[in-house]
Amino acid sequence: MPRRAPNDVLMVGWHFKAVDALRQAGRRVISTVSSAELYRVPAHVPRADLIVVPDSNSAEDVLAGLAREGLAPADFAAIHTMREFALVTAALLAAHGETRGLPVDTAVALRDKYVQKRLVRDAGLPTAACRVVDRLDDLLGDTPPLPFVVKPLAGAGTYNTHAVRTRAQLEALTAEGQGLQGPWLVEEFIDGRELHIDGIVREGDLAFLAVSRYLNNVIDIKTGGLVGSVTLHPRTEAACYQQARSLARDALGALRLREGIFHLEAFQRDGKLVFSECAGRIGGGVVQDTLIHAFGTDLLAEWARTITGQPSSPTPEPHSRNHGWVHLQAEAGRPVRLPPLDALESRPGCVAAGLDLKGSRVIPDPAVSSNQRVAWAVLAGDSEQHVARNAQNLAAWFHATALATTADA
């Protein structure tokens, strides 16, 4: 049974890097994990720091798991999560225990895309027009102007997100989605290049902010687009940083996120930024590692400082070169043998890399979600364009190399 200490933090759902950041900040962390997640927990983590529950996204399951251990939300100094689908659960538990955590209204606004856009629009910020439909079939009789985007109200990773450009695509989508649970968000399609803005907010002020441009808009994974981005340099993109800082400050104010971490997405259109979405967690992909290389700033370490009430670290000068990241894919649906890690790390521009699949495995379809990958890399270059070329060349080499070794798998 976990023994309670006054400064313990409860993490809802397993996230090793977040747990490690809190430990580095001097806090003991107790995490709820599912039985399926136990294999991902490093052996050095004490079993007493884990509470096994059926589903960490369920407040009922977490409360019952705590009760089995003789604990309650009020026993913790703070309750948080780095898991998208557990955000509201963690906020509810913190409110119930009257302890430190994300406000419930803020958590709901960060999860429900319709609520989020309404709050942002009411604050006077540009964002896509949208509405909610209960079933996909409803769009056949009341079709919005084409093109438009259909997505879950509280999804993540572009899973079940679709750009509908023709009537035929709409009919195919409604036919394929007959068993899928709604309601659905239907929003105006926004033209323009997609950015992500990552940072830390302290007492309502931006303590750190980084702007990155996606290699391809994320929705383009459905048609073979790369998942990755290049972090823009504040020196060469000063105007963009000024716009991003203004958008982030006003959007976070509308969502009432005054303390913590954020990952905000926006579109560049006609020289201005249009708000897309905002999450209250670390950015996906390889965002954290890339920003460490680009700025010397560890977002999770800074997030841990917000949890523990420590002041933010001074922001170092950005690296002289641009940095970026890319997810690496192989042919979906067939077994491959991946190239060795040292071959990947030796490719032009690569400064860090990792293989997620070991040995011979059947590759998942990368079009299903932006979280799908078989490997990753952080890259550097002398400009945004240089990094983007390095990423594209690396992705092509990796895909071809994996195919070439299929016969040996």
VEXBA-83803 format. One record per residue (C-alpha): residue number from 1; residue in three letters; y, z, x. Coordinates in Angstrom, 1 decimal, always signed. Layout:
@n NUM	res ALA	yy Y	zz Z	xx X
...
END
This chain:
@n 1	res MET	yy +0.0	zz +0.0	xx +0.0
@n 2	res PRO	yy +3.5	zz -0.9	xx +1.4
@n 3	res ARG	yy +5.5	zz +2.2	xx +2.3
@n 4	res ARG	yy +9.1	zz +1.9	xx +1.1
@n 5	res ALA	yy +12.1	zz +2.4	xx +3.5
@n 6	res PRO	yy +15.7	zz +2.5	xx +2.3
@n 7	res ASN	yy +16.7	zz -0.9	xx +3.9
@n 8	res ASP	yy +13.7	zz -2.9	xx +2.9
@n 9	res VAL	yy +14.2	zz -6.4	xx +1.5
@n 10	res LEU	yy +12.0	zz -8.0	xx -1.0
@n 11	res MET	yy +11.4	zz -11.7	xx -0.5
@n 12	res VAL	yy +10.1	zz -13.5	xx -3.6
@n 13	res GLY	yy +7.7	zz -16.1	xx -2.3
@n 14	res TRP	yy +6.6	zz -16.7	xx +1.2
@n 15	res HIS	yy +9.1	zz -18.3	xx +3.6
@n 16	res PHE	yy +8.4	zz -17.5	xx +7.3
@n 17	res LYS	yy +11.7	zz -18.6	xx +8.7
@n 18	res ALA	yy +13.7	zz -16.5	xx +6.2
@n 19	res VAL	yy +11.5	zz -13.5	xx +6.8
@n 20	res ASP	yy +11.8	zz -13.9	xx +10.6
@n 21	res ALA	yy +15.6	zz -14.2	xx +10.3
@n 22	res LEU	yy +15.8	zz -10.9	xx +8.3
@n 23	res ARG	yy +13.6	zz -9.2	xx +10.8
@n 24	res GLN	yy +15.8	zz -10.4	xx +13.6
@n 25	res ALA	yy +18.7	zz -8.8	xx +11.7
@n 26	res GLY	yy +16.9	zz -5.5	xx +11.7
@n 27	res ARG	yy +15.3	zz -5.4	xx +8.3
@n 28	res ARG	yy +11.8	zz -4.9	xx +7.2
@n 29	res VAL	yy +10.7	zz -7.5	xx +4.7
@n 30	res ILE	yy +8.0	zz -7.3	xx +2.0
@n 31	res SER	yy +7.1	zz -10.7	xx +0.6
@n 32	res THR	yy +5.3	zz -11.6	xx -2.6
@n 33	res VAL	yy +2.7	zz -14.4	xx -1.9
@n 34	res SER	yy +0.0	zz -16.1	xx -3.9
@n 35	res SER	yy -3.6	zz -16.0	xx -2.7
@n 36	res ALA	yy -3.3	zz -19.7	xx -1.9
@n 37	res GLU	yy -0.3	zz -19.0	xx +0.4
@n 38	res LEU	yy -2.1	zz -16.3	xx +2.4
@n 39	res TYR	yy -3.5	zz -18.9	xx +4.9
@n 40	res ARG	yy +0.1	zz -19.8	xx +5.8
@n 41	res VAL	yy +1.1	zz -16.3	xx +6.7
@n 42	res PRO	yy +0.9	zz -15.7	xx +10.5
@n 43	res ALA	yy -1.7	zz -13.2	xx +11.7
@n 44	res HIS	yy +0.9	zz -10.9	xx +13.2
@n 45	res VAL	yy +2.5	zz -10.2	xx +9.8
@n 46	res PRO	yy +1.2	zz -6.8	xx +8.6
@n 47	res ARG	yy -0.9	zz -6.9	xx +5.5
@n 48	res ALA	yy +1.2	zz -4.0	xx +4.2
@n 49	res ASP	yy +4.2	zz -6.3	xx +4.1
@n 50	res LEU	yy +2.6	zz -8.6	xx +1.6
@n 51	res ILE	yy +2.0	zz -8.3	xx -2.1
@n 52	res VAL	yy -0.4	zz -10.8	xx -3.6
@n 53	res VAL	yy +0.5	zz -12.1	xx -7.0
@n 54	res PRO	yy -0.7	zz -15.0	xx -9.1
@n 55	res ASP	yy +2.7	zz -16.7	xx -9.2
@n 56	res SER	yy +5.9	zz -15.7	xx -7.3
@n 57	res ASN	yy +8.0	zz -17.7	xx -9.7
@n 58	res SER	yy +7.0	zz -15.4	xx -12.6
@n 59	res ALA	yy +9.0	zz -12.2	xx -13.0
@n 60	res GLU	yy +6.1	zz -10.7	xx -14.9
@n 61	res ASP	yy +3.7	zz -11.4	xx -12.1
@n 62	res VAL	yy +6.1	zz -10.0	xx -9.4
@n 63	res LEU	yy +6.9	zz -6.9	xx -11.5
@n 64	res ALA	yy +3.2	zz -6.3	xx -12.0
@n 65	res GLY	yy +2.4	zz -6.8	xx -8.4
@n 66	res LEU	yy +5.1	zz -4.3	xx -7.4
@n 67	res ALA	yy +3.8	zz -1.8	xx -9.9
@n 68	res ARG	yy +0.3	zz -2.1	xx -8.5
@n 69	res GLU	yy +1.7	zz -1.0	xx -5.2
@n 70	res GLY	yy +3.7	zz +1.9	xx -6.7
@n 71	res LEU	yy +7.0	zz +0.0	xx -6.2
@n 72	res ALA	yy +9.8	zz -1.2	xx -8.4
@n 73	res PRO	yy +12.9	zz -3.5	xx -7.8
@n 74	res ALA	yy +15.1	zz -0.5	xx -7.4
@n 75	res ASP	yy +13.2	zz +0.5	xx -4.3
@n 76	res PHE	yy +14.7	zz -2.4	xx -2.3
@n 77	res ALA	yy +18.1	zz -2.7	xx -0.6
@n 78	res ALA	yy +18.1	zz -6.4	xx -1.6
@n 79	res ILE	yy +16.0	zz -9.0	xx -3.4
@n 80	res HIS	yy +16.2	zz -12.6	xx -2.5
@n 81	res THR	yy +14.2	zz -15.9	xx -2.2
@n 82	res MET	yy +14.4	zz -19.1	xx -0.3
@n 83	res ARG	yy +12.2	zz -20.8	xx -2.9
@n 84	res GLU	yy +13.9	zz -23.1	xx -5.3
@n 85	res PHE	yy +11.6	zz -22.3	xx -8.3
@n 86	res ALA	yy +11.9	zz -18.5	xx -7.7
@n 87	res LEU	yy +15.7	zz -18.3	xx -7.6
@n 88	res VAL	yy +16.2	zz -17.0	xx -11.2
@n 89	res THR	yy +13.2	zz -14.7	xx -10.8
@n 90	res ALA	yy +14.7	zz -13.0	xx -7.8
@n 91	res ALA	yy +18.1	zz -12.7	xx -9.4
@n 92	res LEU	yy +16.5	zz -11.1	xx -12.6
@n 93	res LEU	yy +14.6	zz -8.6	xx -10.4
@n 94	res ALA	yy +17.7	zz -7.7	xx -8.5
@n 95	res ALA	yy +19.7	zz -7.2	xx -11.7
@n 96	res HIS	yy +16.9	zz -5.1	xx -13.2
@n 97	res GLY	yy +16.7	zz -2.9	xx -10.1
@n 98	res GLU	yy +20.5	zz -2.8	xx -9.8
@n 99	res THR	yy +20.2	zz -3.8	xx -6.2
@n 100	res ARG	yy +21.7	zz -6.6	xx -4.0
@n 101	res GLY	yy +20.9	zz -10.1	xx -5.0
@n 102	res LEU	yy +22.2	zz -13.3	xx -6.5
@n 103	res PRO	yy +23.9	zz -12.8	xx -9.9
@n 104	res VAL	yy +21.7	zz -14.1	xx -12.7
@n 105	res ASP	yy +24.4	zz -16.4	xx -14.1
@n 106	res THR	yy +24.9	zz -18.0	xx -10.7
@n 107	res ALA	yy +21.1	zz -18.4	xx -10.2
@n 108	res VAL	yy +20.8	zz -20.2	xx -13.6
@n 109	res ALA	yy +23.8	zz -22.4	xx -12.7
@n 110	res LEU	yy +22.2	zz -23.3	xx -9.4
@n 111	res ARG	yy +18.9	zz -24.2	xx -11.1
@n 112	res ASP	yy +19.8	zz -25.9	xx -14.4
@n 113	res LYS	yy +21.4	zz -29.3	xx -13.6
@n 114	res TYR	yy +23.1	zz -29.6	xx -17.0
@n 115	res VAL	yy +24.7	zz -26.1	xx -16.8
@n 116	res GLN	yy +25.7	zz -26.8	xx -13.2
@n 117	res LYS	yy +27.5	zz -30.1	xx -14.0
@n 118	res ARG	yy +29.2	zz -28.7	xx -17.0
@n 119	res LEU	yy +30.7	zz -25.8	xx -15.0
@n 120	res VAL	yy +31.7	zz -28.1	xx -12.2
@n 121	res ARG	yy +33.3	zz -30.6	xx -14.6
@n 122	res ASP	yy +35.1	zz -27.8	xx -16.4
@n 123	res ALA	yy +36.6	zz -26.9	xx -13.0
@n 124	res GLY	yy +38.1	zz -30.4	xx -12.8
@n 125	res LEU	yy +35.7	zz -31.8	xx -10.2
@n 126	res PRO	yy +34.3	zz -35.4	xx -10.5
@n 127	res THR	yy +30.6	zz -35.5	xx -11.4
@n 128	res ALA	yy +28.3	zz -37.7	xx -13.3
@n 129	res ALA	yy +28.4	zz -37.8	xx -17.1
@n 130	res CYS	yy +25.2	zz -36.4	xx -18.5
@n 131	res ARG	yy +23.3	zz -35.2	xx -21.5
@n 132	res VAL	yy +20.0	zz -33.6	xx -22.3
@n 133	res VAL	yy +17.1	zz -35.2	xx -24.2
@n 134	res ASP	yy +14.1	zz -33.3	xx -25.4
@n 135	res ARG	yy +11.6	zz -36.1	xx -24.9
@n 136	res LEU	yy +11.7	zz -39.3	xx -22.9
@n 137	res ASP	yy +10.9	zz -41.2	xx -26.1
@n 138	res ASP	yy +14.3	zz -40.2	xx -27.4
@n 139	res LEU	yy +15.9	zz -42.7	xx -24.9
@n 140	res LEU	yy +14.3	zz -45.6	xx -26.6
@n 141	res GLY	yy +16.4	zz -45.2	xx -29.7
@n 142	res ASP	yy +19.5	zz -43.9	xx -28.1
@n 143	res THR	yy +19.7	zz -45.6	xx -24.7
@n 144	res PRO	yy +22.7	zz -44.7	xx -22.5
@n 145	res PRO	yy +24.4	zz -47.5	xx -20.5
@n 146	res LEU	yy +22.3	zz -48.9	xx -17.7
@n 147	res PRO	yy +21.8	zz -48.0	xx -15.0
@n 148	res PHE	yy +21.2	zz -44.2	xx -15.4
@n 149	res VAL	yy +19.1	zz -41.5	xx -13.8
@n 150	res VAL	yy +16.4	zz -39.3	xx -15.5
@n 151	res LYS	yy +15.3	zz -36.0	xx -13.9
@n 152	res PRO	yy +14.0	zz -32.6	xx -14.8
@n 153	res LEU	yy +16.6	zz -30.0	xx -15.7
@n 154	res ALA	yy +15.5	zz -27.7	xx -12.9
@n 155	res GLY	yy +13.5	zz -29.9	xx -10.5
@n 156	res ALA	yy +13.5	zz -30.3	xx -6.7
@n 157	res GLY	yy +12.7	zz -32.9	xx -4.1
@n 158	res THR	yy +13.4	zz -35.8	xx -6.4
@n 159	res TYR	yy +10.0	zz -35.1	xx -8.0
@n 160	res ASN	yy +9.9	zz -36.9	xx -11.4
@n 161	res THR	yy +13.4	zz -38.3	xx -10.8
@n 162	res HIS	yy +13.9	zz -42.0	xx -11.7
@n 163	res ALA	yy +16.7	zz -44.5	xx -11.6
@n 164	res VAL	yy +16.4	zz -46.7	xx -14.7
@n 165	res ARG	yy +18.1	zz -50.1	xx -14.2
@n 166	res THR	yy +16.4	zz -52.2	xx -16.9
@n 167	res ARG	yy +15.0	zz -51.8	xx -20.4
@n 168	res ALA	yy +11.6	zz -52.7	xx -19.0
@n 169	res GLN	yy +11.8	zz -49.8	xx -16.6
@n 170	res LEU	yy +12.7	zz -47.4	xx -19.4
@n 171	res GLU	yy +9.8	zz -48.5	xx -21.5
@n 172	res ALA	yy +7.4	zz -48.1	xx -18.5
@n 173	res LEU	yy +8.9	zz -44.6	xx -17.8
@n 174	res THR	yy +8.5	zz -43.4	xx -21.3
@n 175	res ALA	yy +4.9	zz -44.7	xx -21.4
@n 176	res GLU	yy +4.0	zz -43.0	xx -18.2
@n 177	res GLY	yy +5.8	zz -39.8	xx -19.1
@n 178	res GLN	yy +4.0	zz -39.1	xx -22.4
@n 179	res GLY	yy +2.5	zz -35.9	xx -21.3
@n 180	res LEU	yy +5.3	zz -34.6	xx -19.2
@n 181	res GLN	yy +7.2	zz -31.6	xx -20.3
@n 182	res GLY	yy +10.9	zz -31.8	xx -21.1
@n 183	res PRO	yy +13.8	zz -31.4	xx -21.7
@n 184	res TRP	yy +15.2	zz -34.0	xx -19.4
@n 185	res LEU	yy +18.6	zz -34.5	xx -17.8
@n 186	res VAL	yy +20.0	zz -38.0	xx -18.3
@n 187	res GLU	yy +23.0	zz -38.8	xx -16.1
@n 188	res GLU	yy +25.2	zz -41.6	xx -15.2
@n 189	res PHE	yy +24.2	zz -43.5	xx -12.1
@n 190	res ILE	yy +26.7	zz -43.0	xx -9.3
@n 191	res ASP	yy +27.2	zz -45.7	xx -6.7
@n 192	res GLY	yy +28.1	zz -44.8	xx -3.2
@n 193	res ARG	yy +26.6	zz -43.3	xx +0.0
@n 194	res GLU	yy +24.9	zz -39.9	xx -0.5
@n 195	res LEU	yy +25.9	zz -36.9	xx +1.6
@n 196	res HIS	yy +24.6	zz -33.3	xx +1.9
@n 197	res ILE	yy +26.9	zz -30.4	xx +2.7
@n 198	res ASP	yy +25.3	zz -27.3	xx +4.1
@n 199	res GLY	yy +26.9	zz -24.0	xx +4.8
@n 200	res ILE	yy +27.5	zz -20.3	xx +4.4
@n 201	res VAL	yy +29.9	zz -18.6	xx +2.0
@n 202	res ARG	yy +31.2	zz -15.0	xx +2.5
@n 203	res GLU	yy +33.2	zz -13.2	xx -0.1
@n 204	res GLY	yy +34.1	zz -16.6	xx -1.6
@n 205	res ASP	yy +35.3	zz -18.1	xx +1.7
@n 206	res LEU	yy +33.5	zz -20.8	xx +3.6
@n 207	res ALA	yy +32.2	zz -19.3	xx +6.9
@n 208	res PHE	yy +30.5	zz -22.5	xx +8.1
@n 209	res LEU	yy +30.1	zz -26.0	xx +6.8
@n 210	res ALA	yy +28.4	zz -29.1	xx +8.1
@n 211	res VAL	yy +28.5	zz -32.6	xx +6.5
@n 212	res SER	yy +25.6	zz -35.1	xx +6.9
@n 213	res ARG	yy +25.0	zz -38.6	xx +5.6
@n 214	res TYR	yy +21.6	zz -39.6	xx +4.3
@n 215	res LEU	yy +19.9	zz -42.5	xx +6.0
@n 216	res ASN	yy +19.2	zz -43.9	xx +2.5
@n 217	res ASN	yy +20.2	zz -42.3	xx -0.8
@n 218	res VAL	yy +17.3	zz -40.0	xx -1.7
@n 219	res ILE	yy +16.4	zz -41.8	xx -4.9
@n 220	res ASP	yy +15.6	zz -44.8	xx -2.7
@n 221	res ILE	yy +12.3	zz -43.2	xx -1.6
@n 222	res LYS	yy +10.9	zz -44.8	xx -4.8
@n 223	res THR	yy +11.4	zz -48.2	xx -3.1
@n 224	res GLY	yy +10.5	zz -47.3	xx +0.5
@n 225	res GLY	yy +13.7	zz -45.6	xx +1.7
@n 226	res LEU	yy +13.6	zz -43.2	xx +4.7
@n 227	res VAL	yy +14.2	zz -39.5	xx +4.1
@n 228	res GLY	yy +16.6	zz -38.2	xx +6.7
@n 229	res SER	yy +20.2	zz -37.8	xx +7.6
@n 230	res VAL	yy +22.8	zz -37.9	xx +10.4
@n 231	res THR	yy +25.2	zz -35.0	xx +10.8
@n 232	res LEU	yy +28.7	zz -36.2	xx +10.9
@n 233	res HIS	yy +30.9	zz -35.1	xx +13.8
@n 234	res PRO	yy +34.0	zz -33.1	xx +12.8
@n 235	res ARG	yy +36.0	zz -34.8	xx +15.5
@n 236	res THR	yy +35.4	zz -38.4	xx +14.3
@n 237	res GLU	yy +35.0	zz -37.6	xx +10.6
@n 238	res ALA	yy +37.9	zz -35.1	xx +10.1
@n 239	res ALA	yy +39.0	zz -36.6	xx +6.8
@n 240	res CYS	yy +35.5	zz -36.4	xx +5.3
@n 241	res TYR	yy +35.2	zz -32.8	xx +6.5
@n 242	res GLN	yy +38.4	zz -32.0	xx +4.8
@n 243	res GLN	yy +37.2	zz -33.5	xx +1.5
@n 244	res ALA	yy +33.9	zz -31.8	xx +1.8
@n 245	res ARG	yy +35.4	zz -28.4	xx +2.4
@n 246	res SER	yy +37.6	zz -28.8	xx -0.7
@n 247	res LEU	yy +34.7	zz -29.9	xx -2.9
@n 248	res ALA	yy +32.4	zz -27.2	xx -1.7
@n 249	res ARG	yy +35.0	zz -24.5	xx -2.1
@n 250	res ASP	yy +35.9	zz -25.5	xx -5.6
@n 251	res ALA	yy +32.3	zz -26.2	xx -6.7
@n 252	res LEU	yy +31.0	zz -22.9	xx -5.3
@n 253	res GLY	yy +33.9	zz -21.2	xx -7.1
@n 254	res ALA	yy +32.8	zz -22.8	xx -10.4
@n 255	res LEU	yy +29.2	zz -21.7	xx -9.9
@n 256	res ARG	yy +30.4	zz -18.2	xx -8.9
@n 257	res LEU	yy +28.4	zz -18.3	xx -5.6
@n 258	res ARG	yy +30.5	zz -16.0	xx -3.4
@n 259	res GLU	yy +27.9	zz -14.8	xx -0.9
@n 260	res GLY	yy +25.0	zz -16.7	xx +0.7
@n 261	res ILE	yy +23.8	zz -20.1	xx +1.6
@n 262	res PHE	yy +24.2	zz -23.5	xx -0.1
@n 263	res HIS	yy +23.0	zz -27.0	xx +0.1
@n 264	res LEU	yy +25.3	zz -29.3	xx -1.8
@n 265	res GLU	yy +24.9	zz -33.1	xx -2.4
@n 266	res ALA	yy +27.7	zz -35.5	xx -3.1
@n 267	res PHE	yy +28.4	zz -39.3	xx -3.2
@n 268	res GLN	yy +31.2	zz -41.1	xx -1.4
@n 269	res ARG	yy +32.8	zz -43.5	xx -3.8
@n 270	res ASP	yy +36.2	zz -45.3	xx -3.4
@n 271	res GLY	yy +37.1	zz -43.0	xx -0.6
@n 272	res LYS	yy +36.5	zz -39.8	xx -2.6
@n 273	res LEU	yy +33.6	zz -37.4	xx -3.0
@n 274	res VAL	yy +31.7	zz -37.0	xx -6.3
@n 275	res PHE	yy +29.7	zz -33.9	xx -6.9
@n 276	res SER	yy +26.0	zz -34.4	xx -7.4
@n 277	res GLU	yy +24.0	zz -31.1	xx -7.2
@n 278	res CYS	yy +24.1	zz -27.7	xx -5.4
@n 279	res ALA	yy +21.2	zz -25.4	xx -4.5
@n 280	res GLY	yy +21.4	zz -21.8	xx -3.3
@n 281	res ARG	yy +18.9	zz -22.2	xx -0.5
@n 282	res ILE	yy +18.5	zz -23.7	xx +2.9
@n 283	res GLY	yy +18.5	zz -27.5	xx +2.8
@n 284	res GLY	yy +15.1	zz -29.2	xx +2.8
@n 285	res GLY	yy +13.7	zz -31.5	xx +5.5
@n 286	res VAL	yy +14.8	zz -30.6	xx +9.0
@n 287	res VAL	yy +18.3	zz -29.6	xx +8.1
@n 288	res GLN	yy +18.2	zz -26.1	xx +9.8
@n 289	res ASP	yy +16.8	zz -27.4	xx +13.1
@n 290	res THR	yy +19.3	zz -30.3	xx +13.2
@n 291	res LEU	yy +22.3	zz -28.0	xx +12.7
@n 292	res ILE	yy +21.1	zz -25.8	xx +15.5
@n 293	res HIS	yy +21.2	zz -28.8	xx +17.8
@n 294	res ALA	yy +24.4	zz -30.2	xx +16.4
@n 295	res PHE	yy +26.5	zz -26.9	xx +16.1
@n 296	res GLY	yy +24.5	zz -24.1	xx +17.7
@n 297	res THR	yy +24.5	zz -22.4	xx +14.3
@n 298	res ASP	yy +21.3	zz -21.1	xx +12.7
@n 299	res LEU	yy +21.9	zz -21.1	xx +9.0
@n 300	res LEU	yy +19.1	zz -18.7	xx +8.2
@n 301	res ALA	yy +20.3	zz -16.3	xx +10.8
@n 302	res GLU	yy +23.8	zz -16.4	xx +9.2
@n 303	res TRP	yy +22.2	zz -16.1	xx +5.7
@n 304	res ALA	yy +20.4	zz -12.9	xx +6.9
@n 305	res ARG	yy +23.8	zz -11.5	xx +8.0
@n 306	res THR	yy +25.0	zz -12.0	xx +4.4
@n 307	res ILE	yy +22.0	zz -10.1	xx +3.1
@n 308	res THR	yy +22.4	zz -7.2	xx +5.6
@n 309	res GLY	yy +26.2	zz -7.1	xx +5.3
@n 310	res GLN	yy +26.8	zz -8.0	xx +8.9
@n 311	res PRO	yy +29.8	zz -10.2	xx +9.8
@n 312	res SER	yy +29.3	zz -13.9	xx +10.4
@n 313	res SER	yy +28.8	zz -15.1	xx +14.0
@n 314	res PRO	yy +31.7	zz -17.1	xx +15.6
@n 315	res THR	yy +31.2	zz -20.8	xx +15.0
@n 316	res PRO	yy +30.6	zz -22.5	xx +18.4
@n 317	res GLU	yy +32.1	zz -25.9	xx +19.3
@n 318	res PRO	yy +29.9	zz -28.7	xx +18.0
@n 319	res HIS	yy +27.8	zz -30.7	xx +20.4
@n 320	res SER	yy +29.4	zz -33.7	xx +21.9
@n 321	res ARG	yy +26.7	zz -36.0	xx +20.5
@n 322	res ASN	yy +25.6	zz -36.7	xx +17.0
@n 323	res HIS	yy +22.3	zz -35.4	xx +15.7
@n 324	res GLY	yy +20.1	zz -36.2	xx +12.8
@n 325	res TRP	yy +16.6	zz -35.9	xx +11.4
@n 326	res VAL	yy +13.9	zz -38.1	xx +9.7
@n 327	res HIS	yy +10.6	zz -37.6	xx +7.9
@n 328	res LEU	yy +7.9	zz -39.8	xx +9.4
@n 329	res GLN	yy +5.3	zz -41.5	xx +7.1
@n 330	res ALA	yy +2.1	zz -43.4	xx +7.4
@n 331	res GLU	yy +0.3	zz -45.7	xx +5.0
@n 332	res ALA	yy -0.3	zz -43.8	xx +1.7
@n 333	res GLY	yy -3.8	zz -43.4	xx +0.4
@n 334	res ARG	yy -5.8	zz -44.2	xx +3.5
@n 335	res PRO	yy -7.0	zz -42.0	xx +6.4
@n 336	res VAL	yy -5.1	zz -42.3	xx +9.7
@n 337	res ARG	yy -5.1	zz -40.7	xx +13.1
@n 338	res LEU	yy -1.6	zz -39.7	xx +14.1
@n 339	res PRO	yy -0.2	zz -40.3	xx +17.5
@n 340	res PRO	yy -0.1	zz -37.3	xx +19.9
@n 341	res LEU	yy +3.0	zz -35.1	xx +19.8
@n 342	res ASP	yy +4.0	zz -35.8	xx +23.3
@n 343	res ALA	yy +4.1	zz -39.5	xx +22.5
@n 344	res LEU	yy +6.4	zz -38.8	xx +19.6
@n 345	res GLU	yy +8.6	zz -36.5	xx +21.6
@n 346	res SER	yy +9.1	zz -39.1	xx +24.3
@n 347	res ARG	yy +10.5	zz -41.8	xx +22.0
@n 348	res PRO	yy +14.2	zz -42.8	xx +22.5
@n 349	res GLY	yy +16.7	zz -40.2	xx +21.2
@n 350	res CYS	yy +14.0	zz -37.6	xx +20.1
@n 351	res VAL	yy +15.0	zz -34.0	xx +21.0
@n 352	res ALA	yy +12.4	zz -32.2	xx +18.8
@n 353	res ALA	yy +9.4	zz -33.2	xx +16.7
@n 354	res GLY	yy +6.4	zz -31.9	xx +14.9
@n 355	res LEU	yy +3.2	zz -33.1	xx +13.2
@n 356	res ASP	yy +2.4	zz -31.7	xx +9.8
@n 357	res LEU	yy -1.0	zz -33.3	xx +9.4
@n 358	res LYS	yy -3.6	zz -32.7	xx +12.1
@n 359	res GLY	yy -6.5	zz -35.1	xx +12.9
@n 360	res SER	yy -7.7	zz -37.6	xx +10.3
@n 361	res ARG	yy -6.3	zz -37.2	xx +6.8
@n 362	res VAL	yy -5.6	zz -39.2	xx +3.7
@n 363	res ILE	yy -1.9	zz -39.7	xx +3.5
@n 364	res PRO	yy +0.0	zz -38.7	xx +0.3
@n 365	res ASP	yy +2.4	zz -41.2	xx -1.4
@n 366	res PRO	yy +5.9	zz -40.6	xx +0.1
@n 367	res ALA	yy +7.5	zz -42.1	xx -3.1
@n 368	res VAL	yy +6.4	zz -39.0	xx -5.2
@n 369	res SER	yy +8.8	zz -36.5	xx -3.6
@n 370	res SER	yy +11.3	zz -36.4	xx -0.7
@n 371	res ASN	yy +9.3	zz -33.4	xx +0.6
@n 372	res GLN	yy +6.3	zz -35.5	xx +1.5
@n 373	res ARG	yy +5.9	zz -36.2	xx +5.2
@n 374	res VAL	yy +3.2	zz -36.4	xx +7.9
@n 375	res ALA	yy +5.6	zz -35.7	xx +10.8
@n 376	res TRP	yy +9.3	zz -35.1	xx +11.5
@n 377	res ALA	yy +11.8	zz -35.5	xx +14.3
@n 378	res VAL	yy +15.3	zz -34.4	xx +15.3
@n 379	res LEU	yy +17.2	zz -37.1	xx +17.1
@n 380	res ALA	yy +20.4	zz -37.5	xx +19.1
@n 381	res GLY	yy +22.8	zz -40.3	xx +19.8
@n 382	res ASP	yy +26.3	zz -41.3	xx +20.9
@n 383	res SER	yy +27.4	zz -42.1	xx +17.3
@n 384	res GLU	yy +26.2	zz -41.9	xx +13.7
@n 385	res GLN	yy +25.0	zz -45.5	xx +14.0
@n 386	res HIS	yy +23.2	zz -44.8	xx +17.2
@n 387	res VAL	yy +21.3	zz -41.8	xx +15.6
@n 388	res ALA	yy +20.5	zz -43.9	xx +12.5
@n 389	res ARG	yy +19.0	zz -46.7	xx +14.7
@n 390	res ASN	yy +16.9	zz -44.2	xx +16.7
@n 391	res ALA	yy +15.6	zz -42.8	xx +13.4
@n 392	res GLN	yy +14.8	zz -46.2	xx +12.0
@n 393	res ASN	yy +13.1	zz -47.4	xx +15.2
@n 394	res LEU	yy +11.1	zz -44.1	xx +15.4
@n 395	res ALA	yy +9.9	zz -44.4	xx +11.8
@n 396	res ALA	yy +8.8	zz -48.0	xx +12.3
@n 397	res TRP	yy +7.0	zz -47.1	xx +15.5
@n 398	res PHE	yy +5.3	zz -44.1	xx +14.0
@n 399	res HIS	yy +4.1	zz -46.1	xx +10.9
@n 400	res ALA	yy +2.8	zz -48.9	xx +13.1
@n 401	res THR	yy +1.0	zz -46.6	xx +15.5
@n 402	res ALA	yy -0.7	zz -44.7	xx +12.7
@n 403	res LEU	yy -1.9	zz -48.0	xx +11.3
@n 404	res ALA	yy -3.1	zz -49.2	xx +14.7
@n 405	res THR	yy -5.3	zz -46.1	xx +15.1
@n 406	res THR	yy -6.7	zz -46.2	xx +11.6
@n 407	res ALA	yy -9.9	zz -47.8	xx +12.8
@n 408	res ASP	yy -10.5	zz -44.9	xx +15.1
@n 409	res ALA	yy -10.1	zz -42.3	xx +12.4
END
